[in-house]
Amino acid sequence: MSADYGQMRTHIRTTHGPFTGEEQFAAELELATLQAEGHHLGLRATEGDPPTLEEWGTHYRRQAPLLVRLALSNPGRYEEMARLAAWKWREVEQLEMAAIGTVGTAAEAERWLAGEGGGA
């Protein structure tokens, strides 16, 4: 799925719709976990152990769609966060594509994205 906020919002609205009350509570718990994970990734970066593109990509691939769907249920609380997460997801996707284009083979690309070198 594209990381464009408008497209993502339309897709999620069409396929899932807003959360019900019970679903929203569970989604907010998941969001809290993802926010803690993002904080941990940020701390690692400041402590000299920067997360790989793959780790950031995985984080935003999980967080952006969840926030977009939460924004359908409560736009005042979640829409700005959803837009930012979608933008960051797109940014990471573009960096991943550039990395894959820079290295030769898929195996090298996977190693590079995992932070193991591989010719980049």
C-alpha positions in Angstrom: 0.0 0.0 0.0 1.3 3.5 -0.8 2.3 5.6 2.2 0.3 8.6 0.9 -2.1 9.7 3.6 -5.1 10.4 1.4 -4.9 7.1 -0.5 -4.3 5.2 2.8 -7.3 6.9 4.4 -9.6 6.2 1.5 -8.4 2.5 1.3 -8.9 2.0 5.1 -12.3 3.8 5.1 -13.5 1.5 2.3 -12.1 -1.8 3.5 -12.4 -1.4 7.3 -14.1 1.8 8.3 -13.7 3.4 11.7 -13.1 1.3 14.8 -15.9 0.3 17.1 -15.5 1.4 20.7 -14.0 -1.9 21.8 -11.7 -2.1 18.8 -10.6 1.5 19.4 -9.5 0.7 23.0 -7.4 -2.3 21.7 -6.0 -0.1 18.9 -5.0 2.6 21.4 -3.2 0.0 23.5 -1.4 -1.2 20.3 -0.5 2.4 19.5 1.0 2.9 23.0 3.2 -0.1 22.4 4.2 1.3 19.0 5.0 4.7 20.5 7.2 3.1 23.1 8.9 1.1 20.3 9.5 4.4 18.4 10.9 6.0 21.5 13.2 3.1 22.0 14.4 3.3 18.4 15.1 7.0 18.8 17.0 6.3 22.0 19.2 3.8 20.3 20.0 6.3 17.6 21.1 8.9 20.2 23.2 6.2 22.1 25.3 5.2 19.1 23.3 2.1 18.0 21.2 3.6 15.1 18.3 1.4 14.0 18.4 0.1 10.5 16.1 1.4 7.7 14.4 -2.0 7.9 13.6 -1.4 11.6 12.3 2.1 11.0 10.3 0.8 8.0 8.7 -2.0 10.0 7.8 0.5 12.7 6.1 2.9 10.3 4.4 0.2 8.3 2.7 -0.9 11.5 2.1 2.5 13.0 0.8 4.5 10.0 -2.2 2.4 9.0 -3.2 2.0 12.7 -3.1 5.8 13.2 -5.0 6.4 9.9 -7.8 4.1 11.1 -7.8 5.7 14.5 -8.1 9.1 12.8 -11.3 7.9 11.1 -12.7 7.3 14.6 -11.3 10.4 16.2 -9.8 12.9 13.8 -9.2 15.6 16.4 -6.9 13.4 18.4 -5.2 11.3 15.7 -5.3 12.9 12.3 -2.1 15.0 12.7 -0.2 12.0 14.1 -1.6 9.8 11.2 -0.4 12.3 8.6 3.1 12.5 10.1 3.4 8.7 10.4 2.3 8.3 6.7 4.8 10.9 5.6 7.6 9.1 7.6 6.6 5.8 6.1 6.9 7.2 2.6 10.2 8.7 3.5 11.6 5.4 4.8 10.2 3.6 1.7 12.0 6.0 -0.6 15.2 5.5 1.3 14.8 1.7 1.1 14.2 1.9 -2.6 17.3 4.0 -3.0 19.3 1.6 -1.0 18.1 -1.4 -3.1 19.0 0.5 -6.2 22.5 1.3 -4.9 23.4 -2.3 -4.1 23.5 -5.0 -6.7 21.6 -8.1 -5.7 18.5 -8.7 -3.5 20.7 -10.5 -1.0 23.1 -7.5 -0.8 20.1 -5.2 -0.4 18.7 -7.3 2.5 22.0 -7.3 4.2 22.4 -3.5 3.7 18.9 -2.8 5.0 19.6 -5.0 8.1 22.7 -2.9 8.7 25.2 -5.7 7.9 27.0 -3.9 5.0 26.6 -5.6 1.7 28.3 -3.3 -0.8 26.7 0.1 -0.1 
